[in-house]
Amino acid sequence: MGVHFTIDRDARLVVYTVEGVTTADQARAFLAAVLTHPDYEPGFDFLGDRREVDEEPDTAYVRVVSFEVMSRKASLGPCRWAVLVSSELGYGMVRMWGLMTEASGVEIAPFRHVADALEWLGLPATYFPAVLATAS
């Protein structure tokens, strides 16, 4: 369970996968780990994969994560944050998260397909991060 990530310095991208139900504390720990990682630089984009989660976050979780992004906006953005989802509820929650963090300079959007997320992030269609290799 939790969040696993890798940083691709050449692509200026943080790629992560979410397993199981993620708590607000795990989300905070993930963000702190990324921001203190030696390969991370402000302005890197994010590509998250939530397609294998069993349960979507509730609005309380989205509020907490929104606050974390807003409070770290100088270390994050401006950047783009794409999130792969598999359900309508997940899609809606990511859209809500994006609306709640609009003023941060972090542009957040949900996607159903990797190709669409890569295009939005400005990456070539041939880019395929290893951390997504096991995801369907």
DSSP file (Angstrom, degrees, kcal/mol; ACC not computed):
  #  RESIDUE AA STRUCTURE BP1 BP2  ACC     N-H-->O    O-->H-N    N-H-->O    O-->H-N    TCO  KAPPA ALPHA  PHI   PSI    X-CA   Y-CA   Z-CA
    1    1 A M              0   0    0      0, 0.0     2,-0.3     0, 0.0    19,-0.2   0.000 360.0 360.0 360.0 157.3    0.0    0.0    0.0
    2    2 A G  E     -A   19   0A   0     17,-2.2    17,-3.0     2,-0.0     2,-0.4  -0.772 360.0 -46.0 115.9-158.3    1.0    3.6   -0.4
    3    3 A V  E     -A   18   0A   0     -2,-0.3     2,-0.4    15,-0.2    15,-0.2  -0.973  42.3-168.5-123.9 130.1    2.6    5.7   -3.1
    4    4 A H  E     +A   17   0A   0     13,-2.3    13,-2.4    -2,-0.4     2,-0.3  -0.964  15.4 178.8-119.6 134.6    5.7    4.7   -5.1
    5    5 A F  E     -A   16   0A   0     -2,-0.4     2,-0.3    11,-0.2    11,-0.2  -0.907  20.2-168.1-137.2 162.5    7.5    7.2   -7.3
    6    6 A T  E     -A   15   0A   0      9,-2.4     9,-2.8    -2,-0.3     2,-0.5  -0.971  19.4-136.4-141.2 153.2   10.5    7.7   -9.6
    7    7 A I  E     -A   14   0A   0     -2,-0.3     2,-0.8     7,-0.2     7,-0.2  -0.961   6.3-161.2-118.1 126.6   11.9   10.9  -11.0
    8    8 A D  E  >> -A   13   0A   0      5,-3.1     5,-2.1    -2,-0.5     4,-0.9  -0.876   6.5-173.4-105.0  98.7   13.0   11.2  -14.6
    9    9 A R  T  45S+     0   0    0     -2,-0.8     3,-0.4     1,-0.2    -1,-0.2   0.880  82.5  54.9 -62.0 -39.0   15.3   14.2  -14.7
   10   10 A D  T  45S+     0   0    0      1,-0.2    -1,-0.2    -3,-0.1    -2,-0.0   0.894 115.8  37.6 -63.4 -39.4   15.6   14.2  -18.5
   11   11 A A  T  45S-     0   0    0      2,-0.2    -1,-0.2    -3,-0.1    34,-0.2   0.522 105.7-129.5 -86.3  -6.4   11.8   14.4  -18.9
   12   12 A R  T  <5 +     0   0    0     -4,-0.9    33,-2.5    -3,-0.4     2,-0.4   0.959  64.3 135.7  53.0  54.5   11.5   16.7  -15.9
   13   13 A L  E   < -Ab   8  45A   0     -5,-2.1    -5,-3.1    31,-0.2     2,-0.5  -0.993  53.6-152.5-141.9 136.0    8.8   14.4  -14.6
   14   14 A V  E     -Ab   7  46A   0     31,-2.9    33,-2.7    -2,-0.4     2,-0.5  -0.948  22.2-167.4-102.4 123.4    7.8   12.7  -11.3
   15   15 A V  E     +Ab   6  47A   0     -9,-2.8    -9,-2.4    -2,-0.5     2,-0.3  -0.947  12.8 169.6-115.1 131.0    6.0    9.4  -12.1
   16   16 A Y  E     -Ab   5  48A   0     31,-2.5    33,-1.8    -2,-0.5     2,-0.4  -0.971  23.2-151.4-141.8 156.8    4.1    7.7   -9.3
   17   17 A T  E     -Ab   4  49A   0    -13,-2.4   -13,-2.3    -2,-0.3     2,-0.5  -0.951  13.2-144.5-123.6 147.5    1.6    4.8   -8.7
   18   18 A V  E     -A    3   0A   0     31,-2.4     2,-0.4    -2,-0.4    34,-0.3  -0.941  13.0-165.8-113.0 131.5   -0.9    4.6   -5.9
   19   19 A E  E     -A    2   0A   0    -17,-3.0   -17,-2.2    -2,-0.5    34,-0.1  -0.964  52.2 -28.2-118.7 132.1   -1.7    1.2   -4.3
   20   20 A G  S    S-     0   0    0     -2,-0.4     2,-0.5    32,-0.4    35,-0.1  -0.120 110.7 -20.2  65.8-163.2   -4.7    0.6   -2.1
   21   21 A V        -     0   0    0     32,-0.1     2,-0.5    33,-0.1    35,-0.1  -0.694  67.6-150.5 -82.3 125.4   -6.3    3.2    0.0
   22   22 A T        -     0   0    0     -2,-0.5     2,-0.1   -21,-0.1    -2,-0.1  -0.843   6.2-144.3-102.0 131.5   -4.0    6.1    0.6
   23   23 A T     >  -     0   0    0     -2,-0.5     4,-2.1     1,-0.1     5,-0.2  -0.428  26.9-109.9 -86.3 165.5   -4.2    8.2    3.8
   24   24 A A  H  > S+     0   0    0      1,-0.2     4,-2.5     2,-0.2     5,-0.2   0.876 120.7  55.1 -61.6 -37.6   -3.6   11.9    4.0
   25   25 A D  H  > S+     0   0    0      2,-0.2     4,-2.4     1,-0.2    -1,-0.2   0.892 107.3  49.2 -63.9 -39.3   -0.4   11.1    6.0
   26   26 A Q  H  > S+     0   0    0      2,-0.2     4,-2.5     1,-0.2    -1,-0.2   0.891 110.6  50.6 -66.2 -38.7    0.8    8.9    3.2
   27   27 A A  H  X S+     0   0    0     -4,-2.1     4,-2.4     2,-0.2    -2,-0.2   0.915 111.4  48.1 -64.3 -42.7    0.1   11.6    0.7
   28   28 A R  H  X S+     0   0    0     -4,-2.5     4,-2.6     2,-0.2    -2,-0.2   0.920 111.9  49.8 -61.8 -44.1    2.0   14.2    2.8
   29   29 A A  H  X S+     0   0    0     -4,-2.4     4,-2.5     2,-0.2    -2,-0.2   0.893 110.0  51.4 -63.7 -40.3    4.9   11.8    3.1
   30   30 A F  H  X S+     0   0    0     -4,-2.5     4,-2.4     2,-0.2    -2,-0.2   0.951 111.7  46.0 -59.8 -50.4    4.9   11.2   -0.7
   31   31 A L  H  X S+     0   0    0     -4,-2.4     4,-2.5     1,-0.2    -2,-0.2   0.906 113.4  49.1 -62.5 -42.4    5.0   14.9   -1.4
   32   32 A A  H  X S+     0   0    0     -4,-2.6     4,-1.4     1,-0.2    -1,-0.2   0.904 110.8  50.8 -63.0 -41.1    7.7   15.6    1.2
   33   33 A A  H  X S+     0   0    0     -4,-2.5     4,-0.6    -5,-0.2    -2,-0.2   0.899 112.0  47.0 -64.7 -40.7    9.8   12.7   -0.2
   34   34 A V  H >< S+     0   0    0     -4,-2.4     3,-1.2     1,-0.2     6,-0.2   0.956 111.8  49.5 -63.8 -50.2    9.5   14.1   -3.8
   35   35 A L  H 3< S+     0   0    0     -4,-2.5    -1,-0.2     1,-0.3    -2,-0.2   0.723 116.3  42.1 -67.2 -21.6   10.3   17.7   -2.8
   36   36 A T  H 3< S+     0   0    0     -4,-1.4    -1,-0.3    -5,-0.2    -2,-0.2   0.430  86.0 116.7-102.2  -0.6   13.4   16.6   -0.8
   37   37 A H  S X< S-     0   0    0     -3,-1.2     3,-1.5    -4,-0.6    -3,-0.0  -0.453  70.6-129.5 -67.9 137.5   14.6   14.1   -3.4
   38   38 A P  T 3  S+     0   0    0      0, 0.0    -1,-0.1     0, 0.0    -4,-0.0   0.731 106.2  52.7 -63.8 -20.9   18.0   15.1   -4.9
   39   39 A D  T 3  S+     0   0    0     -5,-0.1     2,-0.2     2,-0.0    -2,-0.1   0.561  90.0  99.0 -89.6  -8.3   16.8   14.6   -8.4
   40   40 A Y    <   +     0   0    0     -3,-1.5   -31,-0.0    -6,-0.2   -33,-0.0  -0.562  46.2 179.2 -84.8 142.6   13.7   16.8   -8.0
   41   41 A E    >   -     0   0    0     -2,-0.2     3,-1.7    35,-0.1    34,-0.0  -0.991  39.6 -94.2-134.5 145.1   13.6   20.5   -9.2
   42   42 A P  T 3  S+     0   0    0      0, 0.0    34,-0.2     0, 0.0    35,-0.2  -0.286 110.7  38.7 -54.8 140.7   10.7   22.9   -8.9
   43   43 A G  T 3  S+     0   0    0     33,-2.1    37,-0.2     1,-0.4     2,-0.1   0.302  78.2 139.7  97.5  -7.7    8.6   22.9  -12.1
   44   44 A F    <   -     0   0    0     -3,-1.7    -1,-0.4    35,-0.1   -31,-0.2  -0.451  50.6-126.1 -64.9 141.3    8.8   19.2  -12.7
   45   45 A D  E     -b   13   0A   0    -33,-2.5   -31,-2.9   -34,-0.2     2,-0.4  -0.382  18.9-134.0 -81.0 167.1    5.6   17.8  -14.0
   46   46 A F  E     -bc  14  81A   0     34,-2.5    36,-2.7   -33,-0.2     2,-0.4  -0.956  15.3-170.3-125.1 143.2    3.8   14.8  -12.3
   47   47 A L  E     -bc  15  82A   0    -33,-2.7   -31,-2.5    -2,-0.4     2,-0.3  -0.932  16.6-173.8-131.5 109.3    2.2   11.7  -13.8
   48   48 A G  E     -bc  16  83A   0     34,-3.2    36,-3.4    -2,-0.4     2,-0.6  -0.794  15.1-152.1-107.0 146.6    0.2    9.7  -11.3
   49   49 A D  E     +bc  17  84A   0    -33,-1.8   -31,-2.4    -2,-0.3     3,-0.2  -0.936  27.8 155.8-120.6 108.7   -1.5    6.4  -11.8
   50   50 A R    >   +     0   0    0     34,-2.8     3,-1.3    -2,-0.6    36,-0.3   0.107  41.7 111.2-111.7  17.7   -4.5    5.7   -9.6
   51   51 A R  T 3  S+     0   0    0      1,-0.3    -1,-0.1    34,-0.2    34,-0.1   0.710  76.3  50.0 -69.9 -19.4   -6.1    3.1  -12.0
   52   52 A E  T 3  S+     0   0    0    -34,-0.3   -32,-0.4    -3,-0.2    -1,-0.3   0.333  80.7 120.0-102.2   8.0   -5.5    0.2   -9.6
   53   53 A V    <   -     0   0    0     -3,-1.3     3,-0.1     1,-0.1   -32,-0.1  -0.463  52.9-151.6 -74.6 146.1   -7.0    1.7   -6.4
   54   54 A D  S    S+     0   0    0      1,-0.2     2,-0.4    -2,-0.1    -1,-0.1   0.735  80.3  29.9 -85.7 -25.0   -9.9   -0.1   -4.9
   55   55 A E  S    S-     0   0    0    -35,-0.1    -1,-0.2    35,-0.0     0, 0.0  -0.997  76.9-130.4-142.1 131.5  -11.5    3.0   -3.3
   56   56 A E        -     0   0    0     -2,-0.4    34,-0.0     1,-0.1   -35,-0.0  -0.461  36.6 -99.5 -78.8 153.5  -11.5    6.6   -4.4
   57   57 A P        -     0   0    0      0, 0.0     2,-0.1     0, 0.0    -1,-0.1  -0.294  35.0-124.9 -68.7 156.5  -10.6    9.3   -1.9
   58   58 A D     >  -     0   0    0      1,-0.1     4,-2.0    35,-0.0     3,-0.2  -0.409  32.0 -94.9 -93.0 177.1  -13.4   11.3   -0.2
   59   59 A T  H  > S+     0   0    0      1,-0.2     4,-2.3     2,-0.2     5,-0.2   0.821 122.8  59.1 -65.1 -30.9  -13.7   15.1   -0.2
   60   60 A A  H  > S+     0   0    0      2,-0.2     4,-2.0     1,-0.2    -1,-0.2   0.919 107.1  47.3 -62.9 -42.8  -11.9   15.4    3.1
   61   61 A Y  H  > S+     0   0    0     -3,-0.2     4,-2.6     1,-0.2     5,-0.2   0.922 110.8  51.6 -62.5 -45.1   -8.8   13.7    1.6
   62   62 A V  H  X S+     0   0    0     -4,-2.0     4,-2.4     1,-0.2    -2,-0.2   0.888 108.4  52.1 -62.0 -39.0   -9.0   15.9   -1.4
   63   63 A R  H  X S+     0   0    0     -4,-2.3     4,-2.4     2,-0.2    -1,-0.2   0.930 110.5  47.6 -61.4 -45.4   -9.1   19.0    0.8
   64   64 A V  H  X S+     0   0    0     -4,-2.0     4,-2.2     2,-0.2    -2,-0.2   0.933 113.8  46.3 -62.0 -47.0   -6.1   17.9    2.7
   65   65 A V  H  X S+     0   0    0     -4,-2.6     4,-2.2     1,-0.2    -1,-0.2   0.879 111.0  53.5 -65.6 -37.1   -4.1   17.1   -0.4
   66   66 A S  H  X S+     0   0    0     -4,-2.4     4,-2.8    -5,-0.2    -1,-0.2   0.926 108.2  50.0 -61.4 -44.6   -5.2   20.5   -1.9
   67   67 A F  H  X S+     0   0    0     -4,-2.4     4,-2.7     1,-0.2    -2,-0.2   0.906 109.1  52.3 -59.8 -42.0   -3.9   22.3    1.2
   68   68 A E  H  X S+     0   0    0     -4,-2.2     4,-0.8     2,-0.2    -1,-0.2   0.905 111.6  45.7 -63.1 -41.7   -0.6   20.4    0.9
   69   69 A V  H >< S+     0   0    0     -4,-2.2     3,-0.8     1,-0.2    -2,-0.2   0.938 113.8  49.1 -65.7 -46.2   -0.2   21.5   -2.8
   70   70 A M  H >< S+     0   0    0     -4,-2.8     3,-1.1     1,-0.2    -2,-0.2   0.894 110.3  50.4 -61.0 -40.3   -1.2   25.1   -2.0
   71   71 A S  H 3< S+     0   0    0     -4,-2.7    -1,-0.2     1,-0.2    -2,-0.2   0.664 117.1  41.0 -74.7 -14.4    1.3   25.3    0.9
   72   72 A R  T XX S+     0   0    0     -4,-0.8     4,-1.3    -3,-0.8     3,-1.1   0.114  76.0 121.4-115.2  19.8    4.1   24.0   -1.3
   73   73 A K  H <> S+     0   0    0     -3,-1.1     4,-2.3     1,-0.3     3,-0.2   0.820  71.6  56.0 -58.2 -34.3    3.3   25.9   -4.4
   74   74 A A  H 34 S+     0   0    0      1,-0.2    -1,-0.3    -4,-0.2    -2,-0.1   0.828 112.0  43.3 -67.4 -30.5    6.7   27.6   -4.5
   75   75 A S  H <4 S+     0   0    0     -3,-1.1    -1,-0.2   -33,-0.1    -2,-0.2   0.635 122.9  37.8 -86.9 -15.6    8.4   24.3   -4.5
   76   76 A L  H  < S+     0   0    0     -4,-1.3   -33,-2.1    -3,-0.2    -2,-0.2   0.883  95.6 146.8-100.1 -53.4    6.1   22.7   -7.0
   77   77 A G     <  +     0   0    0     -4,-2.3    29,-0.1    27,-0.3     2,-0.1  -0.333  41.2   9.9-112.2-179.3    5.0   25.0   -9.7
   78   78 A P  S    S+     0   0    0      0, 0.0     2,-0.3     0, 0.0    28,-0.2   0.432  92.3 115.9 -74.0 145.2    4.3   26.1  -12.1
   79   79 A C  E     - d   0 106A   0     26,-1.8    28,-2.8    -2,-0.1     2,-0.4  -0.958  60.0-106.3-161.7 175.5    3.8   22.6  -13.4
   80   80 A R  E     - d   0 107A   0     -2,-0.3   -34,-2.5   -37,-0.2     2,-0.5  -0.926  21.6-163.7-115.5 143.8    1.3   20.2  -14.8
   81   81 A W  E     -cd  46 108A   0     26,-3.1    28,-2.2    -2,-0.4     2,-0.4  -0.923   6.9-169.6-131.6 104.3    0.0   17.2  -12.8
   82   82 A A  E     -cd  47 109A   0    -36,-2.7   -34,-3.2    -2,-0.5     2,-0.5  -0.773   2.6-164.4 -95.8 137.3   -1.7   14.4  -14.8
   83   83 A V  E     -cd  48 110A   0     26,-2.2    28,-2.7    -2,-0.4     2,-0.4  -0.981  11.0-144.6-126.9 122.2   -3.6   11.7  -12.9
   84   84 A L  E     +cd  49 111A   0    -36,-3.4   -34,-2.8    -2,-0.5     2,-0.3  -0.719  27.9 175.6 -83.8 129.4   -4.7    8.4  -14.6
   85   85 A V        -     0   0    0     26,-2.7   -34,-0.2    -2,-0.4     3,-0.0  -0.872  30.3-158.1-131.6 162.9   -8.0    7.2  -13.2
   86   86 A S  S    S+     0   0    0    -36,-0.3     2,-0.3    -2,-0.3   -35,-0.1   0.434  71.2  57.7-120.9  -2.8  -10.3    4.3  -14.0
   87   87 A S  S  > S-     0   0    0      1,-0.1     4,-2.2     0, 0.0     5,-0.1  -0.887  76.0-122.6-130.0 160.2  -13.7    5.5  -12.6
   88   88 A E  H  > S+     0   0    0     -2,-0.3     4,-2.6     2,-0.2     5,-0.2   0.895 115.3  52.9 -63.0 -40.7  -16.1    8.4  -13.0
   89   89 A L  H  > S+     0   0    0      2,-0.2     4,-2.5     1,-0.2    -1,-0.2   0.929 109.3  48.3 -62.1 -45.1  -15.8    9.1   -9.3
   90   90 A G  H  > S+     0   0    0      2,-0.2     4,-2.2     1,-0.2    -1,-0.2   0.903 110.5  51.9 -60.7 -41.7  -12.0    9.2   -9.5
   91   91 A Y  H  X S+     0   0    0     -4,-2.2     4,-2.1     1,-0.2    -2,-0.2   0.929 111.6  46.8 -59.4 -46.9  -12.2   11.5  -12.6
   92   92 A G  H  X S+     0   0    0     -4,-2.6     4,-2.4     1,-0.2    -2,-0.2   0.876 110.0  52.6 -64.9 -38.8  -14.5   13.9  -10.7
   93   93 A M  H  X S+     0   0    0     -4,-2.5     4,-2.5     2,-0.2    -1,-0.2   0.895 109.8  48.4 -66.1 -39.4  -12.3   13.9   -7.5
   94   94 A V  H  X S+     0   0    0     -4,-2.2     4,-2.5     2,-0.2    -1,-0.2   0.905 110.9  50.9 -67.7 -39.9   -9.2   14.8   -9.6
   95   95 A R  H  X S+     0   0    0     -4,-2.1     4,-2.1     2,-0.2    -2,-0.2   0.923 110.8  49.0 -60.7 -42.9  -11.2   17.6  -11.3
   96   96 A M  H  X S+     0   0    0     -4,-2.4     4,-2.3     1,-0.2    -2,-0.2   0.924 110.0  51.5 -61.9 -44.0  -12.3   18.9   -7.9
   97   97 A W  H  X S+     0   0    0     -4,-2.5     4,-1.1     1,-0.2    -1,-0.2   0.910 108.8  51.6 -58.6 -43.3   -8.7   18.7   -6.7
   98   98 A G  H  < S+     0   0    0     -4,-2.5     3,-0.4     1,-0.2    -1,-0.2   0.892 109.9  48.4 -61.8 -40.2   -7.6   20.7   -9.7
   99   99 A L  H >< S+     0   0    0     -4,-2.1     3,-0.9     1,-0.2     4,-0.2   0.881 109.2  53.4 -66.8 -37.5  -10.2   23.4   -9.1
  100  100 A M  H 3< S+     0   0    0     -4,-2.3    -1,-0.2     1,-0.2    -2,-0.2   0.694 115.4  40.0 -72.0 -18.1   -9.2   23.7   -5.4
  101  101 A T  T ><>S+     0   0    0     -4,-1.1     3,-2.3    -3,-0.4     5,-0.6   0.227  76.8 116.6-114.8  13.5   -5.5   24.2   -6.3
  102  102 A E  G X 5S+     0   0    0     -3,-0.9     3,-1.0     1,-0.3    -1,-0.1   0.843  74.7  54.6 -50.2 -40.8   -6.0   26.5   -9.3
  103  103 A A  G 3 5S+     0   0    0      1,-0.2    -1,-0.3    -4,-0.2    -2,-0.1   0.513  92.7  75.3 -75.5  -3.7   -4.2   29.5   -7.6
  104  104 A S  G < 5S-     0   0    0     -3,-2.3   -27,-0.3     2,-0.3    -1,-0.2   0.679 103.0-118.4 -83.1 -17.5   -1.1   27.4   -6.9
  105  105 A G  T < 5S+     0   0    0     -3,-1.0   -26,-1.8    -4,-0.4     2,-0.7   0.437  81.2 119.3  87.1  -0.3    0.3   27.3  -10.4
  106  106 A V  E   < -d   79   0A   0     -5,-0.6     2,-0.7   -28,-0.2    -1,-0.3  -0.899  54.9-154.0-100.2 111.7   -0.1   23.6  -10.4
  107  107 A E  E     -d   80   0A   0    -28,-2.8   -26,-3.1    -2,-0.7     2,-0.4  -0.785  15.0-168.9 -90.6 115.0   -2.4   22.6  -13.2
  108  108 A I  E     +d   81   0A   0     -2,-0.7   -26,-0.2   -28,-0.2    -7,-0.1  -0.881  11.4 166.3-112.6 133.8   -4.1   19.3  -12.3
  109  109 A A  E     -d   82   0A   0    -28,-2.2   -26,-2.2    -2,-0.4     2,-0.2  -0.999  28.0-127.7-147.5 145.0   -6.2   17.2  -14.7
  110  110 A P  E     -d   83   0A   0      0, 0.0     2,-0.3     0, 0.0   -26,-0.2  -0.616  25.1-175.5 -89.9 151.7   -7.6   13.6  -14.8
  111  111 A F  E     -d   84   0A   0    -28,-2.7   -26,-2.7    -2,-0.2     3,-0.1  -0.989  26.2-158.9-143.6 150.6   -7.0   11.2  -17.7
  112  112 A R  S    S+     0   0    0     -2,-0.3     2,-0.4   -28,-0.2    -1,-0.1   0.657  82.1  49.2 -97.4 -22.8   -8.2    7.7  -18.6
  113  113 A H  S  > S-     0   0    0      1,-0.1     4,-1.8   -29,-0.0     3,-0.3  -0.955  71.3-137.6-127.0 138.8   -5.5    6.9  -21.1
  114  114 A V  H  > S+     0   0    0     -2,-0.4     4,-2.9     1,-0.2     5,-0.2   0.902 104.5  57.7 -57.0 -44.2   -1.7    7.2  -20.7
  115  115 A A  H  > S+     0   0    0      1,-0.2     4,-2.2     2,-0.2    -1,-0.2   0.886 106.5  48.3 -57.7 -40.8   -1.4    8.6  -24.3
  116  116 A D  H  > S+     0   0    0     -3,-0.3     4,-2.2     2,-0.2    -1,-0.2   0.904 112.5  48.4 -66.8 -40.8   -3.7   11.5  -23.5
  117  117 A A  H  X S+     0   0    0     -4,-1.8     4,-2.0     2,-0.2    -2,-0.2   0.916 111.3  50.1 -65.2 -43.5   -1.8   12.3  -20.3
  118  118 A L  H  <>S+     0   0    0     -4,-2.9     5,-2.9     1,-0.2     4,-0.5   0.909 110.2  50.3 -62.1 -42.3    1.5   12.2  -22.1
  119  119 A E  H ><5S+     0   0    0     -4,-2.2     3,-1.3    -5,-0.2    -1,-0.2   0.933 110.3  49.7 -61.0 -45.8    0.3   14.5  -24.8
  120  120 A W  H 3<5S+     0   0    0     -4,-2.2    -1,-0.2     1,-0.3    -2,-0.2   0.847 110.6  50.7 -61.7 -34.3   -1.0   17.0  -22.2
  121  121 A L  T 3<5S-     0   0    0     -4,-2.0    -1,-0.3    -5,-0.2    -2,-0.2   0.519 117.4-115.3 -81.2  -5.0    2.3   16.9  -20.4
  122  122 A G  T < 5 +     0   0    0     -3,-1.3    -3,-0.2    -4,-0.5    -2,-0.1   0.730  69.9 137.2  79.1  21.8    4.1   17.5  -23.7
  123  123 A L      < -     0   0    0     -5,-2.9    -1,-0.3    -6,-0.2    -2,-0.1  -0.715  60.5 -97.7-100.1 152.0    5.9   14.2  -23.8
  124  124 A P    >   -     0   0    0      0, 0.0     3,-1.9     0, 0.0    -1,-0.1  -0.328  28.7-119.0 -66.7 150.9    6.2   12.0  -26.9
  125  125 A A  T 3  S+     0   0    0      1,-0.3    -7,-0.1    -7,-0.0    -6,-0.1   0.724 113.5  62.4 -61.3 -21.7    3.7    9.1  -27.3
  126  126 A T  T 3  S+     0   0    0      2,-0.0    -1,-0.3   -11,-0.0     2,-0.3   0.588  76.9 109.2 -81.4 -10.7    6.7    6.7  -27.2
  127  127 A Y    <   +     0   0    0     -3,-1.9    -9,-0.1   -12,-0.1    -4,-0.1  -0.501  41.0 170.0 -68.3 128.3    7.5    7.8  -23.6
  128  128 A F        -     0   0    0     -2,-0.3     2,-0.1   -10,-0.0     5,-0.1  -0.799  24.4-144.3-143.3 100.0    6.7    5.0  -21.2
  129  129 A P    >   -     0   0    0      0, 0.0     3,-1.8     0, 0.0     4,-0.3  -0.385  16.5-129.9 -67.0 137.8    7.9    5.2  -17.6
  130  130 A A  G >  S+     0   0    0      1,-0.3     3,-1.7     2,-0.2     4,-0.3   0.793 103.3  67.4 -57.9 -31.6    8.9    1.9  -16.1
  131  131 A V  G 3  S+     0   0    0      1,-0.3     3,-0.3     2,-0.1    -1,-0.3   0.732 101.8  48.4 -65.4 -20.2    6.8    2.5  -13.0
  132  132 A L  G X  S+     0   0    0     -3,-1.8     3,-1.3     1,-0.2    -1,-0.3   0.447  82.6  99.0 -94.6  -1.2    3.7    2.2  -15.1
  133  133 A A  T <  S+     0   0    0     -3,-1.7    -1,-0.2    -4,-0.3    -2,-0.1   0.798  85.8  43.4 -59.7 -31.4    4.8   -1.0  -16.8
  134  134 A T  T 3  S+     0   0    0     -4,-0.3    -1,-0.3    -3,-0.3     2,-0.2   0.546  94.0  99.4 -92.4  -6.9    2.7   -3.2  -14.6
  135  135 A A    <         0   0    0     -3,-1.3    -3,-0.0     1,-0.1  -118,-0.0  -0.504 360.0 360.0 -80.1 148.3   -0.4   -1.1  -14.7
  136  136 A S              0   0    0     -2,-0.2    -1,-0.1     0, 0.0    -3,-0.1   0.482 360.0 360.0 -86.2 360.0   -3.2   -2.0  -17.0
